[in-house]
Amino acid sequence: MTSRRTGSHAGRCTIRFHGHACFTVTFDDGPRLLLDPCAAGGLGGAVTLRAPTGPWDAVLVSHEHEDHAAVHLAGGAPVLATPGRLGSLVASHRLAAHDEHGGRLRGGLVRMLDLRCGGLRVVHASDLGERPDGETLAWLRTPRIDVLLAPAGGYFTLGPDGFAELVERAAPRVTVPCHMADHGVQLPQLLPSAALRERLRAWSSGQEHSASCQEHNAHGPELTYDAGAPPAEGVWWLTPDCLP
């Protein structure tokens, strides 16, 4: 496996949102990764996303549900297991439950993907359905996450309340929400992004509130995180680039 190097600036990465829970993460001094690809027509036709555009150096899958594990979309890029390494990237994971009942309702456990490269930490929370505490919360908080990709659509995962609590307690610098009804999967159980926006505004109105839940619009599918000049802390809304 070979690493893609797009520049010499350590501590910078670009997050591109393709829809549902699928992202490309490109580290300037490391590889270009496809996370949790989701193929059109899946889930009985509920998935309406177009295929993302590569190339990628590797693909990572947080769990084997069909809306997260369409590795054929990666154009032959190898699947990187965790823990694992690819050039300057160190990839690992921590197991978490798909629901608040230890995974018994929604399909067991998922791997929260932990990507570290160039001094940055990017975590894809997968289909996290439990509200982390104890050792899992400590893992999320240390070292501090630069970019957290987290679900907020509810039913299958954390909903708006759980998402807001997660970002408030885990305190990542930047959080990108995903896995909602208007992100390319038409399932009636999922809530739209408007429900999360309403919850964040209510959450952020408190006097004791930190910057974690403040909203920012990227006005497109990409966000660049530069450790030398980081974006404002809070929740960043990305527009999926693979909607039909």
N, C-alpha and C positions, 0 to 999 in steps of 0.2 A: 504494500500500500504506500502511496506517495502523498506527501503533504502539498497543499496549495498555498503559496505565499504571495499575497497581493500587495505587500509593502513591508517596510522595515519598522513601522510604528507599533511597538509593543503596547498591549493594554487597550486594544480597540477591536470591536467586533460589530458586525451588522446582522440584525435580526430581520428576516423577511417572512411575513405571514401569508401562507397559502390557503388558509381556511381550516375550519374545524380545529384540530390540534396539531396541524402540520406546519412546520417552520423550516426554513433554511437558516442556519447559523454559520456565518463566515468569520473566522478569526483572521485578522490581518497577518499575524505571524504563525498561522497554523492552518488546519484543514477547513474545507467547506463541507458542512454536514447537513443531511436531510433527516429531520426528526418526524416520526409518526406519520408516514404517508398514508393517504386515504383515497381510495380509488372510486371514481364515478360509478354509480349503479349499485354500490354496496348497500347493505342493510335493507334489502328488499326494494331498492330503488330510491331510498331516502337520501343517498349521497348524490349531490348534483355538481360537485366540484369538477373543474377541468384539471388535467394533469399539470403539476408544476414543471418548470423548466430547469434543467441541470446545466453543466455537469456537477457532480458531487464527488468528493473523495471517499465518503462512506455514508451509510444510512444507519440510524439507530432507532430501535423500536422499544417503547416503554412497556408494552404488553401485547399479547397476540390477538386481541380482538380485531375484526376485519377492518374497522374504521381507523386503525392505528398501525397496521402491519402490512400495507400493500408495497412490499419491498421491490416488486417488479417495476414500480415507477421510477426507481433510482437509476435506471439505465445501466445496470450491471455493476454499479458501485458496491463494494463489499459491505456486508453487515458487520458493524463493529460491536462486539460483545462488551459488556461491562462486568467487572473492571477490565479496562484495556487502554492501550496507548496508540496514538497515531501521530508521529512526528512530535511536536511540542505539546500536543493535547493529552491530557489525562482524563479519562472518562470512568466514572463509577456510578453507583446507584444506591438508593435506600428503598426498601420495600415499604409499601403503605397499602391500606385497605381501599377497595373500590367503593366502599360505602361505610356508614357509621355502625355497621354490625360485623366488623371484621372481614368484610368481603363476601359474606354469605348470600347477600341479595343480588349483587351486581357482577359477580364473576371473579371473586378471589382478590389477589393482590396485584399491584402494579409496581413498576420500577420508576421511581422518581430519578430522572437522569441528571447527573451532576457533571458538568463540563468545565474543565479548568485549563486555561491557556493564556499565556502572556500576562499573568497576574490577575486575570478576570475569572469570575465564577458565574456561570449561567446554569440555571436549574430549570428543567422541564418537569413540572409536577404531575404530568400524566393525568389519568382519570382519578385524581385524588378525591375520595368521597368522605373521608374521616376528617375531623378537626384535630390537627396535630397538637400534641402536648408532650410533656416529658422529654424523652431522649430524641424523639423525632423533631420536636420543636427546637431543641438545642442543636440538632444537626442542621436544621434550616438556618438558624441564626449565626452559626460559627463555621468558617468565616462568613462575614456578611455577604449575601448574594448581591451581585451587581444587576443581573437581569433574571427575573422569575417569570416563567410562562405558566399560567395557572388557569384551570377551568372554572367556569362560573355559571353554567347553564342549568344546574340543578338536576334532580332525579337520579341520573347516573353518576353525578359528581357533586362537588360542592356547588351550592347555589349562591346567589348574591350575598346573603348574610354570611355564609361560610367563607366566601372569597374575601369579603371586607375584613372579617376577623383574622383570616390568614395573613393578609398583607400588613395589618396593624400589629400582629404579634410577632411575625417572622421578620418584619422590617427590612425587606429588600430595598435596594436603592430605586429600582425600576421594576414594575410589574406590567406584563402584557396579558390581558384576559383573552380567553379562547373558549371553544367548546360550547357555543350558544346557538340558538335557533337560526339566527341570520348569518351564520358562518359556514353555510354550505351543506348542512345536514337537516333535512326537513322531517324531524321527529316531533310529534305533538307534545312530548314530555319536556322538551327543552324550552327554557325561557329565552327571550330575545335580549339583546344588549341593552335595550331601553330599561329593562328591569334592574340590571346591574347599575346603570347610570343613576337611576332613582335612589337605589340603596346607598351608593357611594356619597351622593349629595346629602342624604340624611345622616349618614355616618360621620361625614366630615364637618358637620355643623356644630359638633360639640366643642366646648372650650379647651378640653384637654387633648384634642386631636393632634396627631403628628402629621408630617407631610406624606405619609405612606399612601393615603387614599385620595390625594389631590389628583384631579384629572387633567390630562394633556392630550391633544390630538396631533397625531403625526401627519395627518392629511395625505396618507398613502400607505402602502404595505410595508415600508421599511423604517427601521429605527437604527441609527448608529450610536453605539455606546463607546465613548472615548474616555478612558480614565483620566486623561490630561485635561479634558474639558467636558465633563459628564453632562448629560441632559438633566433637566429638573427632576427631582425625585417625585415619585408618585406613580399613578396608573396611566399608562400610555395606550391610547386606542390606535390600533393598526387596522387598515382596511384590507380584507383578504383579496389577493390578486387572482385567485382561481375561481371566483364565483362565475356562474354561467352568464 
